[in-house]
Amino acid sequence: MEKEFKLAKNQAWIEINLENLEHNIKEIQKIISKKTKIMAVVKANAYGHGAVLISKKLNEIGIFNFAVSSLKEGIELRENGILGNILIFGFTDYKNLEDVIKYDLIQTIIDYDYAKRIEKLDLSQKLKVHLKINTGMNRIGENYQNIEKIKEIFAIKNIEILGVFTHLAVSDSQTLEDINFTKSQINHFYQVINTLKSAGYSNFSSHIQSSYGILNYPELNLDYVRIGIIMYGVHSEKNIKTKVNINLKPVLTLKAKISSIHELDVNESISYGRTYITTSKIKVATVSIGYADGYPRSLSSKGIVLVNGKRRPILGRICMDQLIIDVTNMSIQVGDIVTLIGEDQNIKAEDVSYLANTISNELLSRLGNRLERIIKK
Ligand SMILES: *Cc1c(COP(=O)(O)O)cnc(C)c1O
């Protein structure tokens, strides 16, 4: 405890357990086929974990394929010496495509119109791309039915198509209807791939699955799997059932310090809006973390934190930078550490996000830049 106190400059911080990251990678590699490579999804600052920190460790343990959501995120990795392929999932403005080339990144072709506009550009060299096919997510991607347009994209001279991929909309669900929908997405994707191959285009990789794609459809064995949430050692939701089970260890722990402790009488109110009124004499502590750090305000009078290993409730509204907890009958001091999300079974991201009415992906990716990321030794 004393050591953590000195390590962290701030009142609230994130500890990253890189051994757990390595453990999760090994567990994922057990599920996928030998020829399949992990494309580590490190978008949104690696789901709040710190993209550079996480990607450096991944490079060290032999992962050389990454995905980010934007050009800016790709440049950040390159400027910090990250090696390997980096695919940008989202839209990059035409006027910035020279930077995609300059930083040796790979752009997603998000649809036919995007490709045709790129064709008109006078680029310094061929733009490396993966082509996204829409098979039912209806977000980005050229529709799988437009096979002539897809072939036309393959004929464009100033792009080099290294990969073709699609994204599943309900791969996390085990209902019959959703399984059928997923199977139809997979079939439509294979249709496109086969048509392209018989048209003489064969020099590209293909990929479909993200985290729940591998846990529920492990039999697919394509060139890449795009892994986000489970690499960080958490499930999107609690009690989620999957075809294949995996032993995950959370990588992130969110901690903050107690700044003030005081006794309250019966009938006193706590925090903005006076939404919590004490019904007895209690002892409360103020913790230096708030919704500006990404800790959900919706957990006001609902959330649970760990103090000395014990679960204690948040009382009243969560503020921008502070929140108040019940520490009645506990012997604690200013400077003591509170855990808000973490490795501990009692404070898992799945449970915190459940209480906040969201999924772990959102909870973690919103953890703010004000929080220092410290490697757990
Ligand atoms: C975010 C994302 C992923 C990773 O999803 P997880 O469920 O976190 O594994 C994979 N593919 C695409 C296209 C994504 O946008």
The ligand as an SDF file (V2000), in Angstrom:
LIG
                    3D

 15 15  0  0  0  0  0  0  0  0999 V2000
  -14.0840   -3.1000  -31.6370 C   0  0  0  0  0  0  0  0  0  0  0  0
  -14.0400   -4.0830  -32.7370 C   0  0  0  0  0  0  0  0  0  0  0  0
  -13.5420   -5.3740  -32.5150 C   0  0  0  0  0  0  0  0  0  0  0  0
  -13.2030   -5.9080  -31.1300 C   0  0  0  0  0  0  0  0  0  0  0  0
  -14.3710   -6.3380  -30.5070 O   0  0  0  0  0  0  0  0  0  0  0  0
  -14.3430   -7.0920  -29.0910 P   0  0  0  0  0  0  0  0  0  0  0  0
  -15.7460   -7.5610  -28.9190 O   0  0  0  0  0  0  0  0  0  0  0  0
  -13.9420   -6.0920  -28.0740 O   0  0  0  0  0  0  0  0  0  0  0  0
  -13.3860   -8.2030  -29.2170 O   0  0  0  0  0  0  0  0  0  0  0  0
  -13.4050   -6.2150  -33.6120 C   0  0  0  0  0  0  0  0  0  0  0  0
  -13.7330   -5.7970  -34.8560 N   0  0  0  0  0  0  0  0  0  0  0  0
  -14.2270   -4.5730  -35.0990 C   0  0  0  0  0  0  0  0  0  0  0  0
  -14.5800   -4.1940  -36.4900 C   0  0  0  0  0  0  0  0  0  0  0  0
  -14.4180   -3.6800  -34.0500 C   0  0  0  0  0  0  0  0  0  0  0  0
  -14.9190   -2.4620  -34.2950 O   0  0  0  0  0  0  0  0  0  0  0  0
  1  2  1  0
  2  3  1  0
  2 14  2  0
  3  4  1  0
  3 10  2  0
  4  5  1  0
  5  6  1  0
  6  7  2  0
  6  8  1  0
  6  9  1  0
 10 11  1  0
 11 12  2  0
 12 13  1  0
 12 14  1  0
 14 15  1  0
M  END
$$$$
